[in-house]
Structure formats: structure tokens, C-alpha cells
């Protein structure tokens, strides 16, 4: 067995929690259960990795088998990577029968026609997800197994989840191979990014139910009462206000947990309106800006703003519509009139 393959298997095993090494090796299937019985999985991970590498050497493991173990690890721990969502489009509404063997053949041929030093591995899972692992090289260097791209493609859908390698210059080659293999004509990033792959799937596959704002603000009604009942009235108003905020938040976000989204981006194009006497702008040019949101759990953070007293309830649809906008458009856009008199600098 090649030394680089042995070292790669050793490093992959060191990443796995010790209590899960045996079960993951059984899923790998390269080593038999009888062989794994000879390994003491209660010793330190370094010794476990050396014993497993020794067994792999006896069976002359190559990089193809090592790559399969890496795919299994990333499938079990997808949150170790940052995933972006891409949507593909067809020229028409035609539907085709999906042939997995043909998909693999076209994908490999397209990618290797552009870059020969590349290793490609596939693994299919029961939810119609095809996991693709790509290790990139250069025209003069062998593929670097430690800088890989991962693609998760669900057949019969236009959605692709990509965790790109450090070499971003390879992304166009990867996208072109996906288009050719899946018979689509265009691909574009959806501006959705997260460590939580399952939450991204929930959003684009509409497995997440979100209510939408139907609330119209009502003017506050003045209550009448005596001076002696002021304290009780304040307590009741505070209680009613909290209940109102919770109700509106529940109407907008629903009762269930939110998908774990970590990044969202708006491209705003706003017409700047001002008094002609102010002479702020000579030309009527649109005001453009880019607004980015990032958080360990963006949607839950937005959901907690009103109950925490950090924002009025209900939240602006500009914020609550992020999942729906992301499903319908490649880039989230909103157009609003901008009044300089109401602008407050942060």
C-alpha cells in the first residue's frame, strides 16, 4: 500500500470519535468484522489508527477505498463543512429518466477533459442523494486528498449542495460537469450557506413550514380608569403586550424549530427620494447596497428579536421571508423607497 494512502487513512481515523470508529469501519466494509475483532478499540486513537492501517496494508488498500471512508465520515458529520446551495435550470419543462450510471460517466468525462489530475468518487444513499468527492490536482501535481470538494445532488431535483475546496478556481469546472451530467443548462448560487446541510435541504425541498405575516398594525387604544387602578392596568398591559408579541411571532415563524441557516444576503436597489429644494442628488440614480446577515442560527436569532424586546412585533417581511425568497429566486432582492428624513445612522 502506498505511504500516502496509509497516512490518509490514519488521519481520517484520528478525526472519528473513538466510540464510533468501529461502527464507521463496519459501514466502510473494506475490512471484515473478523479482522476488526483483532483491534483493541479501547486504546488511544493513535494506536487504533496504526492497527487499522496495518490491516489495510495486508489488503493493499488504494486511494479509492480510502476516499470511500472519507465520504462516510463526511456523510455522518456534514457540519464539519460549509455548504452552499446551487439551483440548476433547464431550457424547457422537459423531464427525463435519471440514469445514475450515465450521470457518473458524463461527470467524470467532463471533469477529466478539463483537468486530468483529479480523483472522483461516488456513493449513493437511500434518500436518492448522490455524494461526490473530488480531490483536485494541477497539470503538474497529483490530486491533493486533503483539499477536496463535496457535492450532494438529489436526482430529479434542480438543487445541488456544494462544499467547495480551497481552490475556488475549480468551481466553474465543477459546475460545468454537473450541468453536462444532469442535462441542465444553467446553474446559479442561491445565496444560502450553512454548516447544517439538513437545514438547507429543509428550506429548498419545502420540508419546513413557515407561516407568513398577515398582521396589520392597529393604533393603540387609550384606556380609561381611575388613578388607583393605574398599577393594575400597567401590569395587565405588559402581560397583554407579551402575549401579543408571542402570538405574532408564532404566526410568522410557526411553532416548530427553525432550519439552521447561517448566512443570507440581500441586494438592495432603492430609489432615493428627497425634497427638490435639498438638491441632494443631481441625477435620479438608484441607491444600491449589499446587506449581509450571519449568525450561528440566523432564523432562530430573528425569531427571538421581538420576544427579547430588540425589535417591534411583527418583524418586517424583509427579514421573515428569507427562506421563501431563497426558494423562489437565485438572489434575494427588495425595492423600497428611501426617505432621507427617516434615515437613522447606526
Residue pairs with C-beta under 8 A, 6 or more apart in sequence:
1 56
1 57
1 60
1 61
1 62
2 62
2 63
4 63
4 145
5 56
5 61
5 62
5 63
5 66
6 53
6 56
6 57
8 63
8 66
8 70
8 145
8 146
9 49
9 52
9 53
9 56
9 61
9 66
9 69
10 49
10 50
10 52
10 53
11 146
12 66
12 69
12 70
12 73
13 21
13 45
13 48
13 49
13 52
13 53
14 45
14 46
14 49
15 73
16 24
16 45
16 73
18 41
18 45
18 48
20 76
21 41
21 45
21 48
21 52
22 36
22 39
22 41
24 69
24 72
24 73
24 76
25 31
25 36
25 52
25 69
26 33
26 36
27 72
28 65
28 68
28 69
28 72
30 56
30 59
30 61
30 65
30 68
30 69
31 52
31 55
31 56
31 59
35 55
36 55
38 51
38 55
39 48
39 51
39 52
39 55
40 47
40 48
40 51
41 48
56 65
63 119
63 145
64 119
64 121
66 145
67 119
67 121
67 133
67 135
67 145
68 121
68 123
70 133
70 145
70 148
71 121
71 123
71 131
71 133
72 123
74 80
74 81
74 131
74 133
74 150
75 123
75 125
75 131
78 195
78 196
78 197
78 198
79 195
79 196
79 197
80 195
81 150
81 163
81 195
82 163
82 193
82 194
82 195
83 152
83 161
83 162
83 163
83 193
83 194
83 195
83 196
83 197
83 200
84 161
84 162
84 163
84 164
84 189
84 190
84 192
84 193
85 159
85 160
85 161
85 189
85 190
85 192
85 193
85 200
85 203
85 204
85 326
86 159
86 160
86 161
86 162
86 175
86 178
86 187
86 188
86 189
86 190
87 158
87 159
87 160
87 187
87 188
87 190
87 204
87 330
88 158
88 159
88 160
88 178
88 179
88 182
88 184
88 185
88 186
88 187
89 158
89 184
89 185
89 186
89 187
89 188
90 158
90 183
90 184
90 185
91 185
96 183
98 155
98 156
100 124
100 130
100 155
103 130
103 155
103 181
103 182
104 122
104 181
106 177
106 180
106 181
107 120
107 132
107 177
107 178
107 180
107 181
108 120
110 176
110 177
110 180
110 181
111 118
111 120
111 134
111 173
111 174
111 177
112 118
112 120
114 173
114 176
114 177
115 136
115 137
115 138
115 139
115 170
115 173
116 139
117 136
117 137
117 138
117 139
117 141
117 142
117 143
118 134
118 135
118 136
118 137
118 143
119 134
119 135
119 143
119 145
120 132
120 133
120 134
121 132
121 133
122 130
122 131
122 132
122 133
123 130
123 131
123 133
124 130
124 131
125 131
127 154
128 154
128 155
128 156
129 152
129 153
129 154
130 151
130 152
130 153
130 154
130 155
131 150
131 151
131 152
132 150
132 151
132 152
132 153
133 148
133 149
133 150
134 148
134 149
134 150
134 151
134 165
134 170
134 174
135 143
135 144
135 145
135 147
135 148
136 143
136 144
136 147
136 148
136 149
136 165
136 167
136 170
137 143
137 144
147 165
147 166
147 167
148 165
149 162
149 163
149 164
149 165
149 170
149 171
149 174
150 162
150 163
151 160
151 161
151 162
151 163
151 174
151 178
152 160
152 161
152 162
152 197
153 159
153 160
153 161
153 178
153 182
154 201
154 205
157 205
158 184
159 204
159 205
160 178
160 187
161 197
161 200
161 201
162 171
162 174
164 170
164 171
164 174
175 187
178 184
178 187
179 185
179 186
179 187
188 330
189 330
190 204
190 326
190 329
190 330
191 263
191 264
191 265
191 326
191 330
191 331
191 332
192 200
192 203
192 204
192 261
192 263
192 264
192 326
193 262
193 263
194 200
194 260
194 261
194 262
194 263
195 260
195 262
196 259
196 260
196 261
196 262
198 260
199 208
199 259
199 260
199 261
200 259
200 261
201 207
202 208
202 259
203 259
203 261
203 323
203 326
203 327
204 326
204 327
206 327
208 256
208 258
208 259
208 323
209 254
209 256
210 252
210 253
210 254
210 320
210 323
210 324
211 250
211 251
211 252
211 253
211 254
212 252
212 317
212 320
212 321
212 324
213 251
213 252
213 314
213 315
213 317
213 320
214 251
215 248
215 251
215 314
223 233
223 237
225 233
242 307
244 313
245 306
245 307
245 313
246 307
248 306
248 313
248 314
249 303
249 306
249 307
249 313
249 314
251 314
252 314
252 315
252 320
253 299
253 302
253 303
253 320
257 300
258 297
258 299
258 300
258 303
259 299
259 323
260 297
260 299
260 300
261 297
261 298
261 299
261 322
261 323
262 294
262 295
262 296
262 297
262 298
263 292
263 293
263 294
263 298
264 292
264 293
264 294
264 298
264 322
264 326
264 332
265 290
265 291
265 292
265 293
265 331
265 332
266 290
266 291
266 292
266 293
266 318
266 332
266 333
266 334
267 288
267 290
267 331
267 332
267 333
268 287
268 288
268 289
268 290
268 291
268 333
268 334
268 335
268 336
269 286
269 287
269 288
269 333
269 335
270 286
270 287
270 288
270 289
270 335
270 336
270 337
270 338
271 284
271 286
271 287
271 335
271 337
271 338
272 280
272 281
272 284
272 285
272 286
272 287
272 338
272 340
273 337
273 338
273 339
273 340
274 280
274 281
274 339
274 340
278 340
280 340
287 338
293 322
295 301
298 322
299 322
299 323
302 315
302 319
302 320
302 322
305 311
305 315
306 312
306 313
306 314
306 315
314 320
318 334
322 332
325 332
326 332
